[in-house]
């Protein structure tokens, strides 16, 4: 067993770092002064012109993982750490990850800028307001909400059925009180009273549109086709009918530009957009990824939660829509998390338990098989914990070897890039072999029901899919609205292959429950809600916000 090494907290490491001026990072990437818009000394936005002036020559690597557990997996940490390792190996590598949401930051998960000695910085800025992208998205989204309610108040010339409004409001906070509310109270000047709901910003369709847009022009086209609800004749009412899309585009013009920051080791990182992987498509922006491919040899990007969610949507939505061709993938796991999937409780993970690892590794091997179904070769990055034993690690390696996949120890949290060299070598080997033959899982032209069943059976291991009455009605309506031949964005719990968070490991043969299917016309997909998944989280009894404070000397306590 390896002796424990004392590592400071993530925020302490981040605040002790001595970052390079972001101008130097930009110059090393070959960006011109006119292409860089500075947000202080250590943050910048990159002009959209930088994309148009360059050709993509980089190679794309996806980082995904097993179903997350309270034991921890470290997917973002691995993404950053392996990029640092590749730079040590002489490659011009760049990180392309999502922007964190304030919901998890102040809730239970913490930040999303990596961890230990594999972080992107300035961590405190990235995890808080950053460059204002989330605020811009909230403003654009809620402008459409306000214009919708103003239209209802001033006569409802479009004959919108207030019972069939699907457009919510948004806020970047976990607030369960906003899941179902009533607006329009207060008499004649309050507008028509109606039911309303909020979604968290990472679940906003505007966030999805931002993450998938390829230009300002494409952004406006997508915003225009947002469906806000139906008329009494069940025809779609769109943002363009309310004449909202022009102003929404204006609010988003700066937010659309990718954000440039750096890793702890001074390498470049593009942090842009932040859709959640459980309720949205869970990937950073197409524009940031495309920019990375024009500036670097290797681009490492991550997708939210396990490969059943983020990776499937990365392949079937983001890559399908953008033409991206991933050439390799990293599947992140930990021995501790595999023991939880094998039935061990969180407070009993310390003692060695090879049998539990062998039971839990079924979760990992299904994710590996799923990634390979898309024609993408992969390596397993096994994040090291000091309690891991050689016998437990060997059990993981044996299971991966049976799938013709290498499992490699990863120590980037403790050692930074140095701790990711083995994974870096494995990734370069996959790229050199050139065996990738990427293809989506399904034909988007097939019926919606069939696409959902394909994902459920092929990726989740379900035996059947049950559609509740609202979902059945949507299956009939959505094709009439022009949404029959789009990808499907599944919304379900991240903790299990199934729609039941308590079913760990690799459950199979169950019936997936789809309760409703919603339009996301601007993004270009439909959203299938499975199980009891919610689009507005709530704070727990003891949220992380209780332990966060700013000291008089400017240091921050408790932020991840």
N, C-alpha and C positions, 0 to 999 in steps of 0.2 A: 504494500500500500504506500502511496506517495505521501510524504509529509506535507501538511497544510502550509501554505504560504499566505501571510497576511497581506491582503490587497485593500487599499482604501476604497471608500464608497465611490460610485460612478461620478457623482457630482463633485466630490473632492478631487478626483483625478482630472476631470474636465476643467475645473477652475484653476488647477495648478499648472495646466498646460500652457505653453508659450506658442500660440498659433502664429503662423506666417501671415503677412499681409495678403489678403485675397487677390490683390493685384498681381502678386508674384505667381500665385497658383494659376490665374487666368493667362498670364504671359507664357508660362510653361506649356499650357495647352494649345498655344498658338492663337489665342483670341486677341483681336485688335482692340484698342482703347475704345473705339466707337461701339463695340459689341458688348461692353461691360457697363452695367449700371450699379454703382456701389451703394450698399446699405450699411454704412459704417466701414470699419477697417477689415472686417472678417466675414462679411456677407455680400453677395452681389446677385443681381439678376442678369441673365444673358439674353441679349436681343434675339428676336426671332430670325433676324437676317443671318445670324451665324449658322443656322440650319441650311438655309438656301444656298449659301456660298460654299458648302463642303459636301463631299461624297462620303457615304458610310463605308468604312473599311474595317471597323472593329468586329469582334466576335462576341456573341451574346450568351451569357450564362445565367440561368435562373437558380435562385436559392429558395428552397421550400423546406418543409419539415413534416414531422409526424403530427398527429392530433395533439394540441397543447394540453399540458397538465399543470397543476400547481407546483410540480417539482422543477419546472423550467426546462427550456430547450435552447434558447439563445439564437434564433434565426437571424435577426438583424445584426447581432454581435458577430456571427460567423460571416455574414455578408461583408461587413466592414473589415474584419480581421483577415479574411482571405484576399481581399483587394490589397490590403497592406502587404501581405505575403507575396503576392504576384509582383508588386513593385520591387520588393527585395530580390525577386528572381529576374529582374531586368525588364519586366513588362510595364508598359504604360497602361495601368489599370485604373478604372474609374467606377465609383459606387453610384448606383441610381436607386434610391429608396424613397419611401413615402414620408410625408410630413405627419408628425404626431397630432392627435386630437387631444384637446383639453379634457375630454370625458375620461379616458383612461389615465391621463396624467394625474388628475385629482380624484380618480376612483380607486381601482385596485391594481391595475396592471403596471402603472408607472409610465415612464417615457418610452420613446421608440427611436433612440439615437444610437443604439448599440449599448455596450457595457464594458466595464473593466478598462483594459488597454486597447479595446477595439471599438472606438466611438467616433461619431462625427461631432465636430464642434463649430461654433459655440453651443454646447449642449443645452444650456439654460434658455437661450434664445430660440433654438429649434423647437424645444418642447413647449414654449409659451406662444408669443405672438408672431415670432419669426419675421417674415417680411409682409405680413398682413394678408396673405392669400385666403385664409379661412374667413377673415372678416369680409373680404370682397365677395366670396361665394355666398356668405349669409346675406349680404346686402342685395345681391342680384336675385337670389332665391326669394327673399321676403318682399322685394319690390314686385315680383310677379304675384305673390299672395295679396299684397295691398291693392294692386291694380285689378285683380279678380274681384275682391270684395267691393271696391269702388264701382266696378261695372254692375254688380248686383244691386248696390244701393241706388244707382242712378238709372234704374229702369230695366236692366237686364235685357238689352236689345238682342243678345245672342240666344235668348231663351234657355240659359243654362239651368239644368235640373240640380238644385242645391243638394239633393239626396245622392247625387252621383258625382260630386266633386272628389277628385282623387289627389289633387295637389295639396300637400301639407305645408306647414311652416317649418323653420329649422333654427337650431341653436347648437353651439358646440359645447354642450354640457350634458352630463347624465342627470336627467330630471324627470322622474317617473310621473310627476303631477301633470306633465304636459302630453302624456300619451294620448289621452282622450279628453278634450275640453269643449266648451261652448263659447263661440264668439258672437258678437253682434248684439249683446245685451245693452240696455240703457236707453230704450225708447227709439224714436224715429231717427235720431242722428247717429245711432249706433250701428245702423245697417241691419239687414236681415239676420236674425238669429239662426245659427246653424252649428252643427257638429264640426269640430276641427281637431287636428292632431299635429304634433311636432315630430320630426325625425332629427336625429343627430346629424351634424353637417357631413361626416363621412358617409352617411346614407342618403344624402341629398342627390337628386338626379343632376343638379348643376355640378356637383363634385364629379360625378361619373362623366358628364359631358366634358368638363375641363380635362380630365385624365385621358380622354380618348380623342380630343380635338387635334387636328393636324395643322391648323392655321387659324388666324382671326376670322377669315371668311367661313371656314368650316365650323368654327365655334358659333357664329351667328346663325348659320343654317340649322345647326343642331338645337340651339335655344329656341328658334322659331317653331320647330315642330314638337316641342313639349306639349303633351296632352294634360290639360288641367282638369278636365271633366267631360261630361256628356250633356247634350241637350236632351229635352224631353223626348225627342225622336231617336235618341241613342246614337247621334253623330258626335264626332270628336270636336271639342273646343280646344284650340291650341294657343300657345303664347303669341303667335303672330296674329291671331284673331283679336287679341287684346292689345296689340301693337306694343308689346313689352320687350321684344327681343333686341331692338336697337339699343335701348337704354341699358339692358342687362349686359350686352356686349361691352358697352362703354365702361361699366363698373368692373369688368373682368380683364380689360386690356393689358394691365400690368401683371395681374395675377397669372396670366397664361404663360409668362416668361419663366423658364426654369431657374431655380435658385442654386447658386454655386457656393459651397462651403468646403470644408476640408476634414480629413481624418486626423486623429491624434498624431499620426506620423507624417502629416503634411501632404498627403495625397488628395486629389480632387474628389469631390462628392457632389452629385446633383440630387437635391432633396426637393421633391415637387409632387403636390397633390397627395391625398390620403384617404381614398375610399376604404372602408372596412372590408375584410375578406369574408365575413360571415353574412352581412346584409347587402353588400355591394360587390364590385368585381375585384377589389383588393390589390390593385396594382398602382405603381407610380405612373406618371404621365407618359403617354406616347412620345410627346415632344422632348422630354428629358432623356428618355431612352434613346431616341433617334439622335439627339445631340451627342450623347455619350459615344455612340457608335461612330460619330464623325470626328471625335476628339481623342479617342483612345484605341489601344490594341484589343483590350478585353473589357467588357462591361459586365459587372455583376449587379443584378437586380433581384429584389425579393418580392414574393407575393404573400398576401396575408394568411395567417393561420396554417393549417395543414395542407398537404397536396390535394386533398379531396375538395377543398374550397379554392384557395388562392391560385394554386398551380393549374387546376382545371380551367378556371376563368382566365388566367393568363394565356393559356393555350387556345381556348375556345372563343374567347372574346377579344382580348387585347391583340394577340398575334394575328388572329383571323382578320380583324378590322384594319390593322396597320401594315400587314405584310412582313412583320418581324419573323426571323427564322432562328430560334434558339438552337445552339449547337451542343449544349451540355447542361446538366443540372446537378445541384448539390442538395441532398436530402439530409436535414439536420435532425439528430436525435441525441438523447442522453440515456445512460444506463438507468438513472433515477426515474426518468419519465417512463421508460419501458417497464420498470418494475411496477409502477402504478398501473399501467395498462395490463400488467399481469396479475393485478388484484391486491397489491400491497398498499396499505394506507400511508398517507403522507408522513405521519410521525413515526413510521417504522421502516423508512427507506435506508437507514444507516447500515444495518447488518447485511452481510453478503447473502444473496438469494439468487443463485443461478437458475433455479427452476422458474422463478417469477420472471426473470429476464427472458427465458425461452418462451414462456407463455406470452409475454408482452411484445416480443419481437415480431409477432404476427401483424401488429399494427404497422410496424416499419416495412415489412416485406410487401404488404399490400400497397403502401404508398410507392414503393420502388417499382412494383409491377405497373401501377397506374401511370407513373411518369414514362415508363418504357412504351406504354400503349400509344403515346403520342410520337413515337419515333425519336425520342431524345435520350441519349445515354446518360447515366448518372453515377455519382460517387456518394457514399454516405459519410458525412462529417459527424464523428462521435465526440460531442463536447465532453471534456474531461471534468469530473468531480473528484475530489481527493478520496472519497469513500469508494470509488470504483475499484474492483478487484480484477486481477488478470483473468480469472476464470469467467467473470461476468462479461468482460470485453471479448474474450475468446468466443463466448456464446453468440454475441452479436456478429462477430466476424464470420463465424461458421454459417449462420443464417444468411448473411449477405452473399457469401461465397456460393451458396446453393442457388442464388439468383444471378450469379455471374456478375456481381457488383462488389467493388472494393469498399471496405469500411476502414476509415482512417481516423486516428486520434487527432483531436483539435484542441489547442490550448491557447486560443487567441485572447480570451478574457483575461488570463493571467499574464501572458507574454506578448500580446500584440501580434504584429506581423510574423515575428519569429516563431510563434506558436502555431501558425497556419501554413508553414512551408510544406509540410507533408500533403495537406489538402491541395495547396497550390500546385504541387507537382502532379497530383492525380488529375486535377482539372486540365492542366496543360497536356497531359497524356491523352485524355479524351478528345481534346481539340485537335491534337496532332493525328489521331486515328481517323478523324473525319467520318464517323459512322452515323452521324445524325441524319435523319430523314423525316423531319417534322411534318405532321399532318394533324388537323383537328380530329376530335373524337367522332363527330357527327356532321351530317349534311344539314346546314341551317334551313334548307328549303323543305325539310320534312315537317309533318304536323307537330305542333307544340307538345301535345301529349306524348308523342313518340320520342321527342328529344329529351323530355324530362325522364321518361322511363329508361332511356339509354344511359343517362348520367347516373340515375339511381341504381341500376343493375350493374353497369360496367365499372363505375368508380366507387360507389358506396357499398356494393355487395347486397343490395336489397333484393328480395324475391318478387316484390310487386309494389305498385304505387296506388294509393287510394286518393281520389280527388273529392274534396268536400263540395257541397252545392255551389258556394261562391266561385270555386275554381272551375267547376263544370260550366258555369255561365260564362266565365272569362274565356274558356277554351272555344266557346261559340262566338263570342263578341270580338276578341282580339284580331283574328284574321280579317274581319270586316273593317277594322281600323287600320289595316295595312301592316299589322305586326305578326302575321303568321309565319313569315320566313326570316326570322331574326334569331340570333343566339339566345339562349336561356341563361339568366343569372340566378342561380339557386341561392336561397337564403335559409340557412339552417344553423343549428348549433355547431360551434367549432370543436367541441370537445369529443365528439364521436363521429364515426362514419354514418351513423344513423341520425334520426331526428330526436333521439333521446340522449341527453347529455350524460346519463348514468351508465350507458352501455359503452364501456371502454374496450380496448383490445381491437378485435376485428369482427364485429357482429355481422351475421349474414342471414339471408332468408327471411328477414322481417319485412313488414309492409311500411313503406315511407308514406307519411300523411301529408298531402299538399292541401293547405286550407284555402289558399287564394293565389291568383296570378295577376300581377299589376302591370300596367303599361309603363315603359320607360322609353318613349319614342325618340326623345332627343339623344339619349345615349345609344339607342339602336338595339335594345334588347327588351325582353320581358322578364319580370322578377317573380319567381315562384317561391312562396312562403311555405316552409315545411315545419311541421311541429309547432312549438310555441315560441319560435324566434320573434324577438321584438326589435323594432327599428329605433326605439328610444330607450337606452339603458337607464338604470337607476343607481344611485349611490348606495353602498353597503352601510352597515351599522358603524363601522370605523373606517371611513374613507382615507385615502392617502393625504388628502387636503389637511387633515387634522395635524399632520406631522411635518408640514412644510412651513418654513419661516425664513425671513430675510434678516440677517444680522446687521448691526450698524456699520460693520466694516465692508459690507457688500457681499459677503459670502452667503450662500444659500444652503439651507439644511432641509433634508427630506425629499428633494426633487430627484427621485430615482436613485 
